[in-house]
Amino acid sequence: MTTIDFNQDWKLKLQNRFLNYAKIYSTSDPESQSTPSSPQQWDIAKYIFEELKSLGLSDVSMDEHGYIYAYVPSNLENDDQPVIGFISHYDTSPDFNGENVNPQIWKDYDGNDLVLNQETGFTLSPAKFETLKDYVGKTLITTDGTSLLGADDKAGLAEIVTAAEFLLAHPEIKHGRIAIGFTPDEEIGRGAHKFDVKKFGAEWAYTMDGSEVGELEYENFNAAGAVVKIHGLSVHPGYAYGKMVNAALLAAEFVQLLPENETPATTKGFEGFYHLMEIKADISEAKIQYIIRDHDNEKFEARKKFMTDKVTEFNHKCGEGTAEIEIKEQYRNMKQQFEGKMHIVDIAEQAMKDANIEPKIKAIRGGTDGAQLSYMGLPCPNIFAGGMNFHGPYEYVALESMEEAVKVIINIAKADKKR
């Protein structure tokens, strides 16, 4: 077995690469119908595109929608290996501010509170986030309390690019052709919509988009987005008696119709939920955005029907046409796509063990590009990227976690893979 000599120079290269990516504003926009959904995503896409070319990867390309493809050429004399791919997304979540990201580095973390912002006193504390205790002695990268960090999924980007650079620099590590793909708009459920599976050319792939070290996932939520619109009637409040229909008040009433014990904060494991994402309302109109999630197909269909039925009931009470609902599917549970193909998961599991990492195989309480790609003919489990507390100012990642992810990628890439 070839030892992966990931020395201090490579660790610094990985760290700096992630910091460079994290500082580039790339939040996606759920209101936009373009691809990428936001103009700022082009900034990081062009940056990565030029970087991949400068590193010497082959067949580097970027299409009109911002999808990036590149390859580490095979270094085998007789290449009978399957083409294996690695994928991550470069957009960051619109759930929290993603502009003016100012990462901070904390070497040899001592296990105590981290005051991320001296002016505001904003603090990352193990009293609130117990997993911090697992990172004592590590190098942590955090926010400054005013933005998210973007480790979801810029840690994955940095790991894949660094692993590719490492393989190019170490020809003694034998491998077949390795495909690399980077996507926009994963955070709004559209990351794989225009991914060119045929051009990518891999027999299977892995998204580097999980959280803590050891995560390996090949089943996920079924997912849909729901938008409920409520129509009101605005008149002067002084003359409103018997006439005004306040859409904002009706929106508050509708929200109460969904079960309060089936939200992200009250469910775990394989339990599904309704998640209220946003309400925009005035007297004339209200718009309520939900996401619907469940691992079980039948329960997922029942949840969609439940919401539709609630809108029907609401209209019976308030008048026909008061409310309307639009439900759009986002992705499906990829588990069934691995029937007869579990060697894909087994290879990743063994790659972790070879790196002295304990695999943690579990279901994703979320989704990745891999869920959609699996249904597009590219089986694609999800592997940890190392970040924690995604989508908010408490987000952090340990440099050592990203290093472990790089080693797993390299172990997967090594030759002697079976179809």
N, C-alpha and C positions, 0 to 999 in steps of 0.2 A: 504494500500500500504506500503510495506517494505521500510524504508528509507535506502539509500545507504550511510553508514558512511565512506566516503573515506577520512580518516584523513591524517595528515602530514606524518606519517610513510608510508602509502600507496603511497602518492605522490612521496616521495623520492625513494621508491622501483621502481615505474614506471619510474622515471627519470633515475635512475642508470641502469635499464634494457635497456632502449633505448640507453644510452651512450655506454654500453658494445656492443650492436649489431652494432651501427654505426661505431665503431672503427675496426670492422672485415672486411677486404677487401673481397668483394663478387661481383665484376663487372662481368656481363655476356658477352659472346663473340659471336657476330653474325656470325663470320666466321667459327666457330666450329660446327660440326654436332653431337657432343656427348651430353649426358644429365647427369649431368649439363654440360653446354657448356664451363665452365672454372673450373680449378682445385681448385681455391680459394673458390668457393661456398661450397665445402665440409667442409671447416673450420667452417663456420657459421652453416651449417646443423648439423654437429656433436655436436657443442656447444649447439644448441637448443634441439637436441635429448636428450642429457644428462640432460639438465635443466628440461625438461618436466618429465623425469623419477624421478628426485630428488624431484619434487614438489608433486609427488604422483598421477599424472594422470593415467588413466587406458589404457591398450592396446596400449602403445606407440610403434610405429614402424617407421622404415625408410627403404625404398626399395633401390634397386640397382641404381636407378636414382636420389636419393636424395629427394624424396617426403616423407614428414613426416606426420604421422597421430597419433592423440591422442584423448582421450575422458574424459570429466567430467561426472562421473557416475550420473545417476538419483538419487535423494534423496526422491522420492515419494513412498508411500506405494503401491498405485495402479497407475502405470504409464500408462496413456493413451495418453500421450503427443507425438507429432511428434518429431523426432530427428531433431534438428536444428544445422546447421554448421556455422563456421566462418573460413575464409581463407585469407591468405596474402602471399606475396612472399618475399624471402630473398635475391634475387639478386638486384644489383643496376645498373643503366643505364650506358651503354658504351659511352654516349654522352659527358661525362666529367670525369676527373680523380676521381677514387673512392678509391685510395690507400692512406694510411697514413692520414686518416680522423682524424682531431683534433677538436672535437666539443668545442664550447665555450658557457658558460651560462651567461645570462644577466638578473639578477633579477630586478623586478620592472622597466621595460623598460619605459624610460621617453619621448619617441616620437621623439627623435633627431637622427642624423646620428650615426651609429655604425661603428667605424673603426675596421674592422675585422683583419687587418694585419698592424701592425705598420711599418714594414719594407717597404712594398709596398704601403701603404696608401689605400689599397682596402677597400671600404666602402659600407655598406648597408644603403641606404638612403630612407626615405619616399618621397622624391622629385621624385625619380624614381619608387618606389614601394609604391603606396598610401595605400595599404592594411595594411602596418605597423602601420598606425594610429589607426587601430582597436585593437591593442595589447598593448596600453599604460597601464602600471601597471601590465602586465603579465611577466612571466618568459620565456624568449626566449632562444632557443638553435640554434646556428648558426654554420657556417663553420669558418675556419680561412682564407678563401679566396683562398685557393690552391686546394680545392677539392669540390665535392658535399657533402651533409650531409648524404643522404641515408634515409631520412624520408619516401621516397617512396621506399620501403614500410616497413622500419624497425620500423616506428611509429606504423603501423598496427600490426606487430609482437609483439611489446611490449604491446600494448593494449589488444590483445587477450590473451597472456600468463598471464598478470596481472589480467584480468577479470576471467580467469580460476582459478588462485590462490585465488582470492577473494571469488569466489563461494565455493571452497573447505574449506575455513576458516570460512564461514558463512552459516552453514547448515540451519539456519532459513529462508534463501531465497530458496524457493521451486522451483525446476526446473526438467525438464526431462533430458534425455541424450543429452549432447552437444558434437558435433563432431568438431575437430580442424584439419585443413590441411594447411601445408606450402609447397610452391612450389619454384623450381628454374626457371630461364629463362623467367619470365614474361616480362621483359623489351625488349626482342627480339621476343616477340609474340609466345613463345612456352611453356608458363607456365602451361597450362592445357593439353598439348598434351598427357602426360602419366599419368595423374591423374586418380586414380582408384575410379570412382564414386560409384561402387558397394561396394567396401571395406569401403569407407567413410561412407556410410549408412545413410546419411541425406535425409530428404524429400525435404528440400531446404536449402540454405545457403546464407551468405552475405560475400562479399569481403570487408575488411577494407582497402580501397586503394584510397579513395577520398581525396580531399584537405580541403577546409575551413569548419569550423564547420557548421553542418546542411545539408551538401550535401547528397542527396539521389538520386541515378540514376538507372534507369532500361532501358535506351536506350542509344546507343552508335554508333560510326562510324562503317560502314562496312570498312574493312581494307585489304589492300594487299601490298606486297612489290614487287618492280620492279627493275631488274638489267639490264641495257643496256651496252653491250660490243661493243666496236668499234675497229676494226682491222686496223692497219696501216702498213706501210712498211718503215723500217729504213735503210737508207744508209748514207754514209759519207756526211756531209753537203756540202763539197767541190764538190761533184759529184752528188748532189741531183736533179738537174734540170730535170724536167719531170719524175722523178722516185719516190722521197720520197712522202709518204702519212703519214702525221703527225697526229696520233690518238689523241694527246692532243688538237690540234687545232680543230679537228672535234668534239671532246667532247664539247668544248666551243660553237661550232656552234649548236650542238644538243640541249644543254640546253636552247638556245634562242627560240627554237620552242615551248616550253610550255608557257602557258599564265602567264604573270608576276603578274597579279592581282588575281591569284588563288593559293596562298601560305599560310602557317600558319599565316604569319604576315599581310596578307591583307584580311583575312576571319574571320567570327565569327558565333556564334549561330549554325544553321544547315547547314551552307555553307561548302562545301567540298573543298579539295585542293590537289595539287601535292607538295610534300615536298622533295626537293633535300637534301639528307642526307650526301653524300660523293662522291668525285671524286678522283680516283687514275688513273694517266695517265702518260705515256711517249710516245715516238714516235711510238713504236710498238703496244701498246694496251692501251685502256682506259676503265675504269669500272666506271659506274655512278649508284649510288644507290638512289632510290626514295622510298617513301611510298605514297600510294594513299588512300584517305579517303573520304567517303561521307555517310551521314545518310540514304539517299534514295537509295533503291536497284537499280532502273532503272538508276539513275544518276551514281551510282557506276559502273555498267556494262559499261555505256557510257564512263566513265573515263578510264577504262582499255582498251577499244577499241580505244580510242583516242590515247593513248600512242603507242599501236601496230601499228596504222595507221601512226603515225609520223615516226616510224622506217621504215615502208615500203616506205614512201615518201623519207626518207633520203637515202635509198638504191637506189631508182630510180635516185636520183641526183648524188650520189657518187660512185655507182657501187654495183651490187648485192653482198651480203655477207659482205659488209663493217660493218654493224651493225646488232646486234641480241638482242632480248629481252626475258627475262624470268620473268613471273609474278606469284607470289605465294600468294594465299589467306591466311590471318592471322586470322581473325575472322569476325563474322557477327553481325549486329544489333540484340540485344537480345530482343527488345521490343515485337516482335510477340510471344515470348515464354511465355509471361505473360498473354496472353489471357485466361480469366477464372481463373487466379491465382493471382489477384491483392491483395488478402488478405496478401500475402507475403510482398508487399510494404507497405500496410496499417499497418502491425504490426511494421515495422521499423519506420514509421512516428509517430505512437502513442508512441513508446519507446522514441523518441526524445522529444515529447511534455511532457511526464512524467518526463523528465530530464530538463524541462524548456528551451528546445532548439527549435528554429524556424526551421522547415524543409524547405530545399531549393531543391525542386524536379526539376531536369533539365536533359538535355541530356549531356552525356560525350563527350567532344571533344577529344576522345582518346578511350582506351579500357582497360579492365581488364581481369584477368582470368575468371571472371564471365560471360563474353560474350561467350566464348567457352564452359564453363561448362553448361550454360543454354541450349545450343544445344546438350549437351551430356546427358541431362535428369536431370540436377540439376539446377533448377531455382536459380539465384544468383545475386540479385541486389548489387549495390555498395554503401558503406557508407563512410562518411568522416573519415580520419585518422588524419587530422589536419595540415599536412605539406603544405608549400607554396613555390613557385618558384622552383619546382622540376627540377632535371637534371642539376644543375649548381652550381656555387660557391655562389649564392645569396640565396640558399635554407635555410629555417628556419622552426622551429615548436615551438609552445607555449606549455609549460607543461600543462597549463590549457585546451588546446584543446585536448590533449591526454587523460586527465582526463575525459572530457566530453564523448569522444568516449568509454572509459571503462564503463561509466554509461549506455550508450546506449546498449552496448553488454549485460550487466547484465539485463537491462530491457527487452530486447528481449528474454533472456534465461528464464525468470520467467515463471512459469507454467500458465495454462489456455489459451494455444494457440489452435486455431482451425485449422483443416486441410482444 
